[in-house]
Amino acid sequence: MPDYRCRIGTTDGAIAERFVTAASAAVAREQLVADGLEVFDIVQRSGGRILPALSELASIQIGGSKEGDEPRGLFGRGKKVAPSDLLLLNQELAALINAGLPLLRCIDILRSRRAGTLVGSVLDRARRRVASGASLSGALQPEIDKVGMPELFVTSLEVGEASGDLVTALRRYTTHLESSLALRRRVRDAMTYPLVLAAVATIVVTILLTFVIPQFASFYAQSGADLPLTTRALVGFAGGVESYGLIILALAAGLFLLYRRWASTEAGRDTVDARKLRTPILGDLRRRYFGLETARTLSTLLRGGAPLVSALRVTAQGTNNRAYRARLLATAEQVSHGSYLHHAFEHHGLFDSLGLELVQVGESTGALEEMLEHVAATYDEVLDRRVTTVVGLVQPAMLVAMGVLVAGILLSLYMPLFQTVQAVG
């Protein structure tokens, strides 16, 4: 019987070679699968290749994806992995690995129900890289730039692989992601009602300007009545909108596109992100949110065994505000030169006095990751209260503003009628 050189994946995820004597390549494959091994390649020792590598089959099977086949977003832009999809993937992967399944088998199970999706494309490429001998973190590293895979996730996997406890690393990141998503949901839900009010006010004013006011203007023009100043101004404004509305809309759209183009440049993004941190009220909320995310991410990485400077740099790369990211990178540089973390945070204005005090206590007692968790919990409560307070003030303010605006428009329209009735009376 011929001998076959088989490239296999062991139950612990390692790649190895084994020589098998069997009647055929199919029989050799069955023997290896019966032993619980993954078969990647089978080559007859005489040199004739019998079966293609499983990684090659994955690229031509239905539902498989090649490099660059991931779904595209609007205007052909590459889509990014949604946090909710990543959370579900993380939870399932932790459960499968904890059940003792080989890593490649885990990936196969995960991608079997995600064919044709962005996450399915990521798993297809990661599967091929792992089958070629890469670690899971190494297989997902290229996806950071390709589909926006969070660097914190990849770093957490790397730390878990180095410590030999990948399941704990996955569960730790799951907890981190669940907290971040919960905070985003609270902010989004709190802002829903004000945004609805703004949309309603815009629709009402648009209807008044384009339909109601022109009717009154035509009536007053035929009557030859002497209109008050406010009514003349309102009628003139509505007439301008009616005559030049499309031009105004086109100019507004052009200015918006020019602004977006400028804001997408390096200088524009730096300026916009810096101004976001300085905006009254909202700037404070943003700084508090970034401080919360910084503390939570640092705690997650430090608990996994990552060095402080590396953890700071990973945290910085996961921050979408360039101005805040620059501060974090400067903090990492300062710490790398021997500075205490709380001194660096204070120098760059990242934490308030309470946060700095907790970080200092953590550095003094050797429990920095626990103190950072306390900072995150404290900031979470403070941010929740402040968002609730701001929204509680914005809602009545918007109702009053909308009422005053609509009432002012209607009063200006009906004032000449009131004057005419009084004159006749």
ZAMARGU-4260 file (C-alpha; in steps of 0.2 Angstrom, whole numbers, plus 5000, padded with zeros to 4 digits):
<rodrens>
0) 5000/5000/5000 | 5006/5018/4996 | 5012/5030/5009 | 5005/5047/5011 | 5012/5063/5019
5) 4998/5071/5028 | 4998/5089/5034 | 4986/5090/5049 | 4979/5100/5063 | 4980/5093/5081
10) 4967/5095/5094 | 4977/5108/5103 | 4978/5119/5087 | 4995/5115/5081 | 5000/5111/5063
15) 5010/5095/5061 | 5014/5081/5048 | 5011/5063/5049 | 5014/5048/5037 | 5000/5036/5034
20) 5000/5020/5025 | 4983/5016/5017 | 4975/5009/5002 | 4970/5026/4996 | 4970/5044/5000
25) 4952/5043/5005 | 4956/5029/5017 | 4970/5039/5024 | 4959/5054/5027 | 4946/5044/5035
30) 4959/5037/5048 | 4965/5054/5052 | 4947/5061/5054 | 4943/5046/5065 | 4957/5051/5077
35) 4949/5069/5078 | 4962/5077/5067 | 4959/5091/5054 | 4967/5086/5037 | 4974/5100/5027
40) 4984/5091/5014 | 4987/5074/5008 | 5002/5070/4996 | 5007/5053/4990 | 5026/5050/4995
45) 5030/5046/4977 | 5027/5064/4973 | 5010/5064/4965 | 4998/5075/4974 | 4981/5066/4978
50) 4971/5079/4987 | 4972/5098/4987 | 4974/5107/5003 | 4958/5111/5013 | 4963/5129/5013
55) 4962/5129/4994 | 4945/5120/4994 | 4939/5134/5006 | 4942/5147/4993 | 4932/5139/4979
60) 4918/5131/4989 | 4900/5139/4989 | 4900/5153/5002 | 4919/5154/5003 | 4927/5171/5000
65) 4944/5177/4993 | 4954/5192/4998 | 4944/5208/4993 | 4927/5199/4991 | 4920/5206/5007
70) 4904/5216/5005 | 4905/5234/5000 | 4896/5249/5008 | 4889/5265/5001 | 4899/5273/4987
75) 4910/5257/4986 | 4917/5260/5003 | 4923/5245/5013 | 4911/5240/5027 | 4917/5239/5045
80) 4913/5225/5057 | 4898/5230/5068 | 4901/5229/5087 | 4885/5219/5089 | 4892/5206/5076
85) 4909/5205/5085 | 4901/5203/5102 | 4891/5188/5096 | 4906/5181/5087 | 4916/5183/5103
90) 4904/5174/5114 | 4902/5159/5102 | 4920/5157/5100 | 4924/5157/5119 | 4910/5144/5121
95) 4917/5133/5107 | 4935/5134/5113 | 4929/5131/5131 | 4921/5115/5125 | 4938/5108/5120
100) 4935/5109/5101 | 4951/5112/5090 | 4953/5130/5084 | 4950/5126/5066 | 4934/5117/5070
105) 4928/5132/5080 | 4931/5143/5065 | 4922/5131/5053 | 4907/5131/5065 | 4907/5150/5066
110) 4908/5153/5048 | 4895/5140/5043 | 4881/5151/5047 | 4889/5167/5041 | 4891/5163/5023
115) 4890/5179/5012 | 4892/5191/5026 | 4906/5202/5031 | 4910/5192/5047 | 4910/5176/5036
120) 4923/5184/5024 | 4934/5188/5039 | 4932/5170/5045 | 4936/5163/5028 | 4952/5172/5027
125) 4957/5169/5045 | 4954/5151/5043 | 4966/5150/5028 | 4979/5159/5038 | 4977/5148/5054
130) 4978/5132/5042 | 4994/5139/5036 | 5001/5140/5053 | 4997/5157/5060 | 4990/5160/5077
135) 4972/5167/5079 | 4978/5184/5083 | 4990/5184/5069 | 4976/5178/5057 | 4965/5193/5062
140) 4979/5206/5062 | 4977/5210/5043 | 4958/5213/5047 | 4962/5228/5057 | 4965/5239/5042
145) 4954/5229/5030 | 4937/5228/5039 | 4940/5239/5055 | 4943/5224/5067 | 4946/5232/5084
150) 4965/5232/5088 | 4960/5229/5106 | 4951/5213/5101 | 4967/5207/5092 | 4978/5212/5106
155) 4967/5203/5119 | 4968/5187/5108 | 4987/5189/5108 | 4988/5191/5126 | 4977/5176/5129
160) 4987/5165/5117 | 5004/5171/5126 | 4996/5166/5143 | 4988/5150/5137 | 4971/5156/5143
165) 4962/5161/5127 | 4945/5158/5134 | 4947/5170/5149 | 4954/5183/5137 | 4939/5181/5126
170) 4927/5183/5141 | 4936/5198/5147 | 4934/5207/5130 | 4916/5201/5130 | 4913/5210/5146
175) 4922/5226/5140 | 4912/5226/5123 | 4895/5223/5132 | 4898/5238/5144 | 4903/5249/5129
180) 4888/5244/5119 | 4877/5247/5134 | 4883/5265/5136 | 4881/5268/5118 | 4863/5262/5118
185) 4859/5273/5133 | 4866/5289/5124 | 4857/5284/5108 | 4841/5281/5117 | 4842/5298/5127
190) 4845/5308/5111 | 4831/5300/5101 | 4817/5311/5108 | 4826/5327/5105 | 4830/5322/5087
195) 4812/5318/5084 | 4807/5335/5090 | 4820/5343/5079 | 4813/5333/5064 | 4795/5338/5068
200) 4800/5356/5070 | 4809/5356/5053 | 4794/5348/5044 | 4781/5360/5052 | 4792/5376/5047
205) 4795/5369/5030 | 4776/5367/5027 | 4772/5384/5033 | 4786/5392/5022 | 4781/5383/5006
210) 4762/5381/5007 | 4754/5391/5020 | 4763/5408/5019 | 4762/5409/5000 | 4743/5408/5001
215) 4742/5422/5014 | 4754/5432/5004 | 4743/5431/4988 | 4728/5435/4998 | 4736/5451/5006
220) 4743/5456/4989 | 4726/5456/4982 | 4718/5465/4996 | 4731/5479/4996 | 4732/5479/5015
225) 4746/5488/5024 | 4756/5474/5032 | 4766/5475/5048 | 4785/5474/5047 | 4785/5456/5054
230) 4773/5450/5041 | 4782/5459/5027 | 4798/5451/5033 | 4790/5434/5034 | 4782/5435/5017
235) 4798/5441/5009 | 4808/5427/5017 | 4795/5414/5011 | 4795/5421/4994 | 4814/5420/4993
240) 4813/5402/4999 | 4800/5398/4985 | 4810/5407/4972 | 4827/5402/4976 | 4824/5387/4987
245) 4833/5374/4975 | 4848/5386/4973 | 4849/5388/4992 | 4847/5369/4994 | 4861/5366/4981
250) 4873/5379/4989 | 4870/5371/5006 | 4873/5354/4999 | 4889/5360/4991 | 4895/5368/5006
255) 4892/5353/5016 | 4901/5342/5004 | 4916/5354/5004 | 4916/5354/5023 | 4915/5335/5023
260) 4930/5334/5010 | 4940/5346/5021 | 4935/5337/5037 | 4942/5321/5029 | 4959/5328/5027
265) 4973/5326/5040 | 4972/5344/5045 | 4953/5345/5044 | 4951/5330/5055 | 4963/5336/5068
270) 4954/5353/5069 | 4937/5345/5070 | 4941/5332/5083 | 4950/5346/5094 | 4935/5357/5093
275) 4923/5343/5098 | 4933/5341/5114 | 4931/5360/5117 | 4913/5362/5113 | 4903/5368/5128
280) 4893/5354/5137 | 4895/5341/5123 | 4914/5343/5124 | 4913/5339/5143 | 4902/5323/5139
285) 4914/5318/5125 | 4930/5319/5137 | 4921/5310/5150 | 4916/5296/5138 | 4934/5295/5131
290) 4940/5294/5149 | 4928/5280/5153 | 4933/5270/5138 | 4952/5273/5142 | 4950/5267/5159
295) 4940/5252/5154 | 4951/5247/5140 | 4967/5249/5150 | 4960/5238/5164 | 4955/5225/5151
300) 4973/5224/5144 | 4982/5225/5160 | 4971/5211/5168 | 4977/5200/5153 | 4995/5204/5156
305) 4999/5217/5143 | 5013/5229/5147 | 5007/5247/5152 | 5015/5256/5138 | 5009/5244/5125
310) 4991/5244/5133 | 4991/5263/5132 | 4996/5263/5113 | 4983/5250/5109 | 4970/5260/5119
315) 4975/5276/5109 | 4973/5267/5092 | 4955/5262/5097 | 4950/5280/5101 | 4942/5288/5086
320) 4945/5306/5091 | 4962/5311/5084 | 4965/5324/5097 | 4962/5313/5112 | 4972/5299/5103
325) 4987/5311/5102 | 4986/5314/5121 | 4985/5296/5124 | 5000/5292/5113 | 5010/5307/5122
330) 5005/5299/5138 | 5012/5282/5133 | 5028/5291/5127 | 5030/5300/5144 | 5027/5283/5154
335) 5040/5274/5143 | 5052/5287/5149 | 5049/5283/5168 | 5034/5294/5172 | 5020/5289/5184
340) 5004/5285/5175 | 4994/5298/5185 | 5007/5311/5182 | 5006/5308/5163 | 4987/5308/5164
345) 4987/5325/5174 | 4999/5333/5162 | 4989/5329/5147 | 4972/5332/5155 | 4965/5315/5152
350) 4957/5312/5169 | 4949/5323/5183 | 4955/5324/5200 | 4945/5309/5206 | 4952/5298/5192
355) 4969/5304/5195 | 4968/5300/5214 | 4962/5282/5210 | 4975/5279/5197 | 4988/5285/5210
360) 4982/5273/5223 | 4982/5259/5210 | 5000/5262/5206 | 5005/5264/5224 | 4996/5247/5229
365) 5000/5237/5214 | 4982/5236/5209 | 4981/5248/5195 | 4969/5237/5184 | 4956/5237/5199
370) 4957/5255/5202 | 4955/5258/5183 | 4939/5248/5184 | 4933/5259/5198 | 4937/5274/5187
375) 4927/5267/5173 | 4912/5263/5185 | 4913/5280/5192 | 4914/5289/5175 | 4900/5278/5169
380) 4888/5283/5183 | 4893/5302/5181 | 4891/5301/5162 | 4874/5293/5164 | 4868/5307/5176
385) 4875/5321/5165 | 4867/5314/5149 | 4851/5312/5158 | 4852/5330/5164 | 4857/5337/5148
390) 4843/5328/5139 | 4831/5333/5152 | 4835/5351/5149 | 4835/5350/5130 | 4818/5342/5128
395) 4808/5356/5136 | 4819/5369/5128 | 4816/5362/5111 | 4797/5361/5115 | 4797/5379/5120
400) 4808/5385/5105 | 4797/5375/5093 | 4781/5382/5101 | 4788/5400/5100 | 4793/5399/5082
405) 4777/5392/5076 | 4767/5404/5086 | 4777/5418/5080 | 4775/5413/5062 | 4756/5411/5064
410) 4754/5428/5074 | 4764/5437/5060 | 4752/5429/5047 | 4736/5433/5056 | 4740/5450/5063
415) 4734/5460/5047 | 4718/5451/5049 | 4716/5456/5067 | 4720/5474/5062 | 4707/5474/5048
420) 4694/5467/5060 | 4698/5480/5073 | 4697/5494/5060 | 4680/5488/5053 | 4674/5486/5071
</rodrens>
